[in-house]
Amino acid sequence: MWVGFWRESAQQKALERKLLELRNMQQSVQPLNLWLIHHHKDLGLIVSVWEQELQKLKVMKIHCFADVK
């Protein structure tokens, strides 16, 4: 049980790091794509982390727009 949790936590941190480092260039997208293919069995975790990161960006945008007004 703990091994599964640790593995999931490590994968979550790795994906979070990869998403933060993501840029609009093939050199950036390709490693993420390969990582996602390799970890496709953890689809639930991938979707969850991706959704969390998108929510963070949404909140950041709201704060930025509020600061501009």
C-alpha positions in Angstrom: 0.0 0.0 0.0 2.7 2.5 0.9 4.7 1.6 -2.1 1.8 2.4 -4.4 1.2 5.7 -2.6 4.9 6.7 -2.8 5.0 5.8 -6.5 1.8 7.8 -7.2 3.2 10.8 -5.3 6.5 10.6 -7.2 4.7 10.4 -10.5 2.4 13.3 -9.5 5.5 15.5 -8.6 7.2 14.5 -11.9 4.1 15.4 -13.9 3.7 18.7 -12.1 7.3 19.6 -12.8 6.9 18.6 -16.5 3.8 20.8 -16.9 5.5 23.7 -15.2 8.4 23.4 -17.6 6.2 23.0 -20.7 6.7 25.6 -23.4 5.1 26.0 -26.9 8.0 24.2 -28.7 8.5 20.7 -29.9 11.5 20.2 -27.7 9.3 20.9 -24.7 6.2 19.0 -25.8 7.9 15.8 -27.0 9.3 14.7 -23.7 6.0 15.3 -22.0 4.2 13.3 -24.7 6.7 10.4 -24.2 6.2 10.5 -20.4 2.4 10.4 -20.8 2.6 7.5 -23.2 4.9 5.6 -20.8 2.6 6.2 -17.8 -0.7 5.7 -19.6 -1.9 3.2 -17.0 -2.0 6.0 -14.5 -4.6 7.9 -16.5 -6.7 8.9 -13.5 -3.7 10.5 -11.8 -2.6 12.3 -15.0 -6.1 13.8 -15.5 -6.3 14.8 -11.9 -2.8 16.5 -11.9 -3.5 18.2 -15.3 -6.9 19.5 -14.0 -5.2 20.9 -10.8 -2.6 22.7 -12.8 -5.2 24.2 -15.1 -7.2 25.4 -12.0 -4.0 27.0 -10.7 -3.6 28.9 -14.0 -7.2 30.0 -13.9 -6.8 31.4 -10.4 -3.5 33.2 -11.4 -5.3 34.8 -14.4 -8.1 36.0 -12.2 -5.6 37.6 -9.8 -3.7 39.2 -12.7 -6.9 40.7 -14.2 -7.9 41.9 -10.8 -4.6 43.7 -10.4 -4.9 45.4 -13.8 -8.2 47.1 -13.0 
